[in-house]
């Protein structure tokens, strides 16, 4: 079995607000294999987004360990974390954060341009991804000329343009209607099937969560449950996530 892509051990995150310490994450242990699709669920305030931001290096934990593709992230300098984010991790948020002055193609190309790649090198992959998400005919349109669902598809293509190993999505369909949300949900599964991208999604949508192979539920900053809805491809003999393996 290949090495896990993400290993989180005893993860804690606390904030000090008005002289009071607020513990958001209280010792989380989660391992995510390469090519998995995992839903992170739980009530508001459970620590879902904070957990996602920590494994995505957007926020620093108070203590604990996070390994991504075998590299320990905690303690790395900011420049190294930025390089890992740009090369290894793609992000899709509830609010798409597209640059309004650039068209869809330019927005998708942006991570590569920031990395120093040429426009010529990025244009082909960006166009291919926009076609893959159903927007091949909208490449020259700016965000203001696109619907909410189309803007989120652009954001998804942008997240994938550098072929990240890990895609993190925080309520990616929270602002979309049910029909558009359903189409976006299918896109995540298609991306996983086609590219083998590991996908971790924070969602309040129970139907979306139950459609994923694995659901990790957080409550009060801890893992309340971790279960397989269906076992991942190639892991037919693996035990459910919340059960220990049988002794040899």
Secondary structure, DSSP 8 states (H G I E B T S, - for coil): ----SEEEEEEEEEEEETTEEEEEEEEEEEEE-TT-EEEEE-STTSSHHHHHHHHTTSS--SEEEEEETTEE-TT--HHHHHHHHHHHEEEEESS----TTSBHHHHHHHHHHHTT--HHHHHHHHHHHHHHTT-TT-TT-BGGGS-HHHHHHHHHHHHHTT--SEEEEESTTTTS-HHHHHHHHHHHHHHHHHH--EEEEE---HHHHHTSSEEEEEETTEEEEEEESS--TT-TT---TTS-----
